[in-house]
Amino acid sequence: MNYPAEKFSFSELKELLDEKYEEYNNQTFIEHDPVSVPHLFTKKEDIEIAGFISASLAWGQRSQILRSAKKLMQMMDYAPYDFITHATKKELDPFRSFIYRTFNGDDCRFFVLSLRNIYLEHQGLEKIFTSAFKQYGDLSPAIESFRNVFLKTPHLHRCEKHIASPLKNSACKRINLFLRWMIRSDDSHVDFGIWKEIPPNKLYCPLDVHTGHIARELGLLKIKTNNWPAVEMLTDALKKFDPQDPVKYDFALFGLGINKLICSKIQYNKL
């Protein structure tokens, strides 16, 4: 039987989160995580594009996400930036057969063409997010600005569901995950930290079924739905444990969640 979350003291929660952050924030853990795909590359633009595509597919079983993301990298000859900026119509045709869950060939071709527009006409992904962040001082409107640019490329209406919007109350898990990879960094080098003009304490915690479940068991999240207000509430709660790098605890919450560990007072010393 689980103890209520109120039975956890602040120091116990911090100890647990710090311990699990250290446990899961390492190269061994990411071998089976989508972040391993952008780690195949060293060129900044390749890392960004591989990261964005991998994060965009990041729902479902991690093994299937990895297989699908690596398949797309293979279709791009493991040179994603060169491919998206130079691919001919004939070279794009094979993408029509790609499918991962609800992400199909039409979505895939649209992503490639939209990324082409972003890099050729808007100076790349970093420029879009950084410019909007400097304007608003917050990543929520920056995500919305990015979405507006991304959707300027002609597309089917169905494609829009793959680019989440805070204004539509989405948790924007996949975009927040991508931003975590690009912005935060530490000695483990799991996250890349290649975008230097947005501070890590402005990131929002990626929120999905795993992190949401554990966050609610720990009393960090009171909202029952995984929506944007829940993202804000969870991120604010994590800032109490580390005001400068709150999203590092995504490793702890996600790791506890996927390993189905019960965060109760009874289980605490076994975690």
C-alpha positions as a LaTeX table, in Angstrom:
\begin{tabular}{lrrr}
\hline
Residue & $x$ (\AA) & $y$ (\AA) & $z$ (\AA) \\
\hline
Met1 & 0.00 & 0.00 & 0.00 \\
Asn2 & 1.33 & 3.45 & $-0.91$ \\
Tyr3 & 1.73 & 6.12 & 1.71 \\
Pro4 & 0.22 & 9.48 & 0.75 \\
Ala5 & 2.64 & 11.90 & $-0.87$ \\
Glu6 & 2.48 & 14.19 & 2.15 \\
Lys7 & 4.50 & 11.60 & 4.08 \\
Phe8 & 7.56 & 12.51 & 2.03 \\
Ser9 & 9.61 & 15.32 & 3.49 \\
Phe10 & 11.32 & 17.86 & 1.24 \\
Ser11 & 14.73 & 16.40 & 2.06 \\
Glu12 & 13.56 & 12.85 & 1.28 \\
Leu13 & 12.15 & 13.92 & $-2.06$ \\
Lys14 & 15.32 & 15.79 & $-2.97$ \\
Glu15 & 17.46 & 12.83 & $-1.95$ \\
Leu16 & 15.37 & 10.48 & $-4.09$ \\
Leu17 & 15.34 & 12.78 & $-7.12$ \\
Asp18 & 19.08 & 13.49 & $-6.91$ \\
Glu19 & 19.88 & 9.80 & $-6.49$ \\
Lys20 & 17.78 & 8.75 & $-9.48$ \\
Tyr21 & 19.06 & 11.64 & $-11.61$ \\
Glu22 & 22.60 & 10.37 & $-11.04$ \\
Glu23 & 21.53 & 6.79 & $-11.76$ \\
Tyr24 & 19.78 & 7.43 & $-15.05$ \\
Asn25 & 21.72 & 10.39 & $-16.41$ \\
Asn26 & 24.52 & 8.35 & $-17.95$ \\
Gln27 & 25.70 & 6.87 & $-21.23$ \\
Thr28 & 24.52 & 3.36 & $-20.32$ \\
Phe29 & 20.93 & 4.50 & $-19.88$ \\
Ile30 & 20.79 & 6.34 & $-23.20$ \\
Glu31 & 21.84 & 3.31 & $-25.25$ \\
His32 & 18.16 & 2.43 & $-25.46$ \\
Asp33 & 16.84 & 5.99 & $-25.51$ \\
Pro34 & 15.96 & 8.16 & $-28.55$ \\
Val35 & 18.68 & 10.64 & $-27.57$ \\
Ser36 & 21.20 & 8.04 & $-28.75$ \\
Val37 & 20.24 & 8.84 & $-32.37$ \\
Pro38 & 21.56 & 12.44 & $-32.44$ \\
His39 & 24.61 & 11.10 & $-30.59$ \\
Leu40 & 25.52 & 9.36 & $-33.84$ \\
Phe41 & 26.56 & 12.76 & $-35.23$ \\
Thr42 & 29.11 & 15.48 & $-34.51$ \\
Lys43 & 28.03 & 18.28 & $-36.87$ \\
Lys44 & 25.74 & 20.76 & $-35.10$ \\
Glu45 & 23.06 & 20.80 & $-37.80$ \\
Asp46 & 23.05 & 17.00 & $-38.01$ \\
Ile47 & 22.60 & 16.76 & $-34.24$ \\
Glu48 & 19.73 & 19.25 & $-34.33$ \\
Ile49 & 17.89 & 17.56 & $-37.19$ \\
Ala50 & 18.44 & 14.02 & $-35.91$ \\
Gly51 & 17.38 & 15.19 & $-32.46$ \\
Phe52 & 14.25 & 16.92 & $-33.68$ \\
Ile53 & 13.16 & 13.95 & $-35.78$ \\
Ser54 & 13.91 & 11.43 & $-33.01$ \\
Ala55 & 12.07 & 13.52 & $-30.41$ \\
Ser56 & 9.14 & 13.91 & $-32.80$ \\
Leu57 & 8.79 & 10.12 & $-32.91$ \\
Ala58 & 9.22 & 9.72 & $-29.15$ \\
Trp59 & 6.02 & 8.05 & $-28.12$ \\
Gly60 & 5.43 & 4.34 & $-27.73$ \\
Gln61 & 8.05 & 1.69 & $-27.01$ \\
Arg62 & 11.58 & 3.01 & $-27.00$ \\
Ser63 & 12.86 & 0.09 & $-29.08$ \\
Gln64 & 10.37 & 0.94 & $-31.83$ \\
Ile65 & 11.19 & 4.66 & $-31.63$ \\
Leu66 & 14.89 & 3.89 & $-32.03$ \\
Arg67 & 14.31 & 1.53 & $-34.93$ \\
Ser68 & 12.16 & 4.07 & $-36.78$ \\
Ala69 & 14.44 & 7.05 & $-36.10$ \\
Lys70 & 17.51 & 5.11 & $-37.23$ \\
Lys71 & 15.64 & 4.00 & $-40.34$ \\
Leu72 & 15.06 & 7.65 & $-41.24$ \\
Met73 & 18.72 & 8.47 & $-40.64$ \\
Gln74 & 19.64 & 5.60 & $-42.96$ \\
Met75 & 17.23 & 6.94 & $-45.60$ \\
Met76 & 19.07 & 10.26 & $-45.28$ \\
Asp77 & 22.43 & 8.53 & $-45.81$ \\
Tyr78 & 23.39 & 9.42 & $-42.23$ \\
Ala79 & 23.84 & 13.01 & $-43.34$ \\
Pro80 & 20.52 & 14.62 & $-42.36$ \\
Tyr81 & 21.50 & 18.26 & $-42.89$ \\
Asp82 & 22.96 & 17.64 & $-46.34$ \\
Phe83 & 19.98 & 15.50 & $-47.24$ \\
Ile84 & 17.22 & 17.88 & $-46.23$ \\
Thr85 & 18.91 & 20.82 & $-47.94$ \\
His86 & 19.74 & 19.04 & $-51.21$ \\
Ala87 & 17.40 & 16.07 & $-51.69$ \\
Thr88 & 15.66 & 15.87 & $-55.05$ \\
Lys89 & 12.00 & 14.97 & $-55.49$ \\
Lys90 & 13.08 & 11.49 & $-56.56$ \\
Glu91 & 15.15 & 11.09 & $-53.41$ \\
Leu92 & 12.15 & 12.13 & $-51.31$ \\
Asp93 & 9.77 & 9.63 & $-52.90$ \\
Pro94 & 10.84 & 6.65 & $-50.72$ \\
Phe95 & 9.71 & 8.57 & $-47.64$ \\
Arg96 & 6.11 & 8.08 & $-48.77$ \\
Ser97 & 6.33 & 4.48 & $-47.55$ \\
Phe98 & 7.57 & 5.39 & $-44.05$ \\
Ile99 & 5.21 & 4.79 & $-41.17$ \\
Tyr100 & 5.53 & 4.87 & $-37.40$ \\
Arg101 & 2.27 & 4.65 & $-35.49$ \\
Thr102 & 0.27 & 7.71 & $-36.68$ \\
Phe103 & 3.30 & 9.33 & $-38.33$ \\
Asn104 & 3.07 & 8.36 & $-42.00$ \\
Gly105 & 4.79 & 9.07 & $-45.30$ \\
Asp106 & 2.96 & 12.36 & $-45.88$ \\
Asp107 & 4.02 & 13.56 & $-42.44$ \\
Cys108 & 7.58 & 12.44 & $-43.08$ \\
Arg109 & 7.96 & 14.27 & $-46.40$ \\
Phe110 & 6.41 & 17.38 & $-44.87$ \\
Phe111 & 8.91 & 17.31 & $-41.99$ \\
Val112 & 11.82 & 17.07 & $-44.41$ \\
Leu113 & 10.52 & 19.94 & $-46.56$ \\
Ser114 & 9.69 & 22.11 & $-43.55$ \\
Leu115 & 13.14 & 21.56 & $-42.08$ \\
Arg116 & 14.58 & 22.52 & $-45.47$ \\
Asn117 & 12.67 & 25.80 & $-45.32$ \\
Ile118 & 13.84 & 26.39 & $-41.74$ \\
Tyr119 & 17.51 & 25.92 & $-42.57$ \\
Leu120 & 17.53 & 27.65 & $-45.94$ \\
Glu121 & 15.20 & 30.56 & $-45.15$ \\
His122 & 15.24 & 30.98 & $-41.34$ \\
Gln123 & 18.86 & 30.20 & $-40.35$ \\
Gly124 & 17.99 & 26.94 & $-38.63$ \\
Leu125 & 16.16 & 25.56 & $-35.62$ \\
Glu126 & 18.29 & 27.31 & $-33.02$ \\
Lys127 & 17.74 & 30.72 & $-34.59$ \\
Ile128 & 13.96 & 30.37 & $-34.54$ \\
Phe129 & 13.76 & 29.29 & $-30.90$ \\
Thr130 & 16.43 & 31.69 & $-29.66$ \\
Ser131 & 14.99 & 34.74 & $-31.43$ \\
Ala132 & 11.52 & 34.05 & $-30.07$ \\
Phe133 & 12.86 & 33.38 & $-26.58$ \\
Lys134 & 14.74 & 36.68 & $-26.57$ \\
Gln135 & 11.55 & 38.43 & $-27.64$ \\
Tyr136 & 9.26 & 36.85 & $-25.05$ \\
Gly137 & 11.62 & 35.67 & $-22.30$ \\
Asp138 & 9.79 & 32.36 & $-22.15$ \\
Leu139 & 9.84 & 29.12 & $-24.14$ \\
Ser140 & 6.07 & 28.70 & $-24.30$ \\
Pro141 & 5.55 & 31.48 & $-26.88$ \\
Ala142 & 8.83 & 30.41 & $-28.49$ \\
Ile143 & 7.35 & 26.96 & $-29.10$ \\
Glu144 & 4.31 & 28.64 & $-30.62$ \\
Ser145 & 6.49 & 30.81 & $-32.85$ \\
Phe146 & 8.40 & 27.76 & $-34.00$ \\
Arg147 & 5.15 & 25.96 & $-34.77$ \\
Asn148 & 3.95 & 28.87 & $-36.90$ \\
Val149 & 7.15 & 28.78 & $-38.95$ \\
Phe150 & 7.12 & 25.01 & $-39.26$ \\
Leu151 & 3.58 & 25.01 & $-40.61$ \\
Lys152 & 4.32 & 27.61 & $-43.30$ \\
Thr153 & 5.45 & 24.81 & $-45.59$ \\
Pro154 & 2.44 & 23.44 & $-47.54$ \\
His155 & 1.04 & 20.40 & $-45.79$ \\
Leu156 & $-2.00$ & 18.25 & $-45.21$ \\
His157 & $-4.08$ & 19.21 & $-42.18$ \\
Arg158 & $-3.31$ & 15.84 & $-40.58$ \\
Cys159 & 0.38 & 16.80 & $-40.31$ \\
Glu160 & $-0.36$ & 19.54 & $-37.78$ \\
Lys161 & $-1.06$ & 17.07 & $-34.97$ \\
His162 & 2.63 & 16.19 & $-34.87$ \\
Ile163 & 3.66 & 19.74 & $-33.92$ \\
Ala164 & 2.15 & 20.46 & $-30.52$ \\
Ser165 & 0.93 & 23.84 & $-29.28$ \\
Pro166 & 0.88 & 25.19 & $-25.71$ \\
Leu167 & $-2.01$ & 27.45 & $-26.78$ \\
Lys168 & $-4.00$ & 24.31 & $-27.56$ \\
Asn169 & $-3.21$ & 23.04 & $-24.07$ \\
Ser170 & $-0.85$ & 20.29 & $-25.22$ \\
Ala171 & 1.91 & 19.17 & $-22.86$ \\
Cys172 & 4.29 & 19.48 & $-25.85$ \\
Lys173 & 6.33 & 16.58 & $-24.49$ \\
Arg174 & 8.28 & 15.91 & $-27.67$ \\
Ile175 & 9.27 & 19.52 & $-28.30$ \\
Asn176 & 10.25 & 20.02 & $-24.66$ \\
Leu177 & 12.32 & 16.85 & $-24.86$ \\
Phe178 & 14.11 & 18.14 & $-27.96$ \\
Leu179 & 14.76 & 21.48 & $-26.26$ \\
Arg180 & 16.17 & 19.71 & $-23.21$ \\
Trp181 & 18.62 & 17.85 & $-25.43$ \\
Met182 & 19.74 & 21.02 & $-27.20$ \\
Ile183 & 19.94 & 23.42 & $-24.22$ \\
Arg184 & 20.97 & 21.72 & $-20.99$ \\
Ser185 & 24.32 & 20.03 & $-20.39$ \\
Asp186 & 26.35 & 18.47 & $-17.61$ \\
Asp187 & 29.36 & 16.22 & $-17.14$ \\
Ser188 & 27.49 & 13.11 & $-18.31$ \\
His189 & 27.08 & 14.55 & $-21.84$ \\
Val190 & 23.71 & 12.90 & $-22.36$ \\
Asp191 & 22.14 & 16.24 & $-23.28$ \\
Phe192 & 24.13 & 18.23 & $-25.80$ \\
Gly193 & 23.98 & 21.82 & $-24.55$ \\
Ile194 & 24.84 & 23.17 & $-28.00$ \\
Trp195 & 22.36 & 26.05 & $-27.78$ \\
Lys196 & 23.97 & 28.63 & $-25.51$ \\
Glu197 & 21.56 & 31.59 & $-25.53$ \\
Ile198 & 18.66 & 29.98 & $-23.67$ \\
Pro199 & 19.38 & 29.21 & $-19.99$ \\
Pro200 & 18.49 & 25.70 & $-18.71$ \\
Asn201 & 16.29 & 27.13 & $-15.96$ \\
Lys202 & 13.89 & 28.34 & $-18.66$ \\
Leu203 & 13.23 & 24.82 & $-19.94$ \\
Tyr204 & 9.95 & 23.05 & $-19.28$ \\
Cys205 & 9.95 & 19.44 & $-18.09$ \\
Pro206 & 8.88 & 16.91 & $-20.74$ \\
Leu207 & 5.65 & 15.41 & $-19.41$ \\
Asp208 & 4.34 & 12.03 & $-20.52$ \\
Val209 & 2.54 & 9.08 & $-18.95$ \\
His210 & 5.67 & 7.89 & $-17.12$ \\
Thr211 & 6.81 & 11.21 & $-15.65$ \\
Gly212 & 3.24 & 12.22 & $-14.91$ \\
His213 & 2.48 & 9.05 & $-12.98$ \\
Ile214 & 5.58 & 9.29 & $-10.80$ \\
Ala215 & 5.20 & 13.05 & $-10.30$ \\
Arg216 & 1.67 & 12.53 & $-9.00$ \\
Glu217 & 2.75 & 9.72 & $-6.66$ \\
Leu218 & 5.44 & 12.01 & $-5.27$ \\
Gly219 & 3.00 & 14.89 & $-4.80$ \\
Leu220 & 4.78 & 17.09 & $-7.34$ \\
Leu221 & 1.78 & 17.30 & $-9.63$ \\
Lys222 & $-1.84$ & 17.82 & $-8.63$ \\
Ile223 & $-3.41$ & 18.20 & $-12.09$ \\
Lys224 & $-4.78$ & 14.89 & $-13.35$ \\
Thr225 & $-4.41$ & 15.63 & $-17.07$ \\
Asn226 & $-1.08$ & 15.85 & $-18.86$ \\
Asn227 & $-1.62$ & 19.31 & $-20.34$ \\
Trp228 & 0.31 & 22.60 & $-20.46$ \\
Pro229 & $-0.79$ & 23.82 & $-17.00$ \\
Ala230 & 0.48 & 20.48 & $-15.65$ \\
Val231 & 3.83 & 21.08 & $-17.37$ \\
Glu232 & 4.09 & 24.50 & $-15.73$ \\
Met233 & 3.11 & 23.10 & $-12.32$ \\
Leu234 & 5.60 & 20.23 & $-12.50$ \\
Thr235 & 8.43 & 22.48 & $-13.68$ \\
Asp236 & 7.74 & 24.97 & $-10.88$ \\
Ala237 & 7.80 & 22.12 & $-8.37$ \\
Leu238 & 11.14 & 20.85 & $-9.66$ \\
Lys239 & 12.64 & 24.34 & $-9.42$ \\
Lys240 & 12.37 & 24.04 & $-5.63$ \\
Phe241 & 14.96 & 21.24 & $-5.76$ \\
Asp242 & 17.28 & 22.90 & $-8.30$ \\
Pro243 & 16.35 & 26.44 & $-9.41$ \\
Gln244 & 19.11 & 26.57 & $-12.03$ \\
Asp245 & 18.57 & 23.17 & $-13.67$ \\
Pro246 & 15.13 & 21.84 & $-12.72$ \\
Val247 & 14.60 & 19.75 & $-15.85$ \\
Lys248 & 17.52 & 17.47 & $-14.94$ \\
Tyr249 & 14.97 & 15.64 & $-12.80$ \\
Asp250 & 13.24 & 14.46 & $-15.96$ \\
Phe251 & 15.85 & 11.66 & $-15.86$ \\
Ala252 & 14.71 & 10.66 & $-12.38$ \\
Leu253 & 10.97 & 10.78 & $-13.07$ \\
Phe254 & 11.20 & 9.06 & $-16.43$ \\
Gly255 & 13.61 & 6.41 & $-15.16$ \\
Leu256 & 11.40 & 5.60 & $-12.18$ \\
Gly257 & 8.37 & 5.51 & $-14.46$ \\
Ile258 & 9.65 & 3.21 & $-17.19$ \\
Asn259 & 11.07 & 0.83 & $-14.58$ \\
Lys260 & 7.67 & 0.81 & $-12.85$ \\
Leu261 & 9.11 & 1.56 & $-9.43$ \\
Ile262 & 6.56 & 2.53 & $-6.80$ \\
Cys263 & 7.36 & 5.80 & $-5.09$ \\
Ser264 & 5.83 & 5.16 & $-1.70$ \\
Lys265 & 7.30 & 5.61 & 1.77 \\
Ile266 & 7.29 & 1.82 & 2.18 \\
Gln267 & 9.37 & 1.36 & $-0.97$ \\
Tyr268 & 11.59 & 4.41 & $-0.48$ \\
Asn269 & 14.68 & 2.62 & 0.83 \\
Lys270 & 14.42 & 0.02 & $-1.93$ \\
Leu271 & 14.38 & 2.51 & $-4.81$ \\
\hline
\end{tabular}
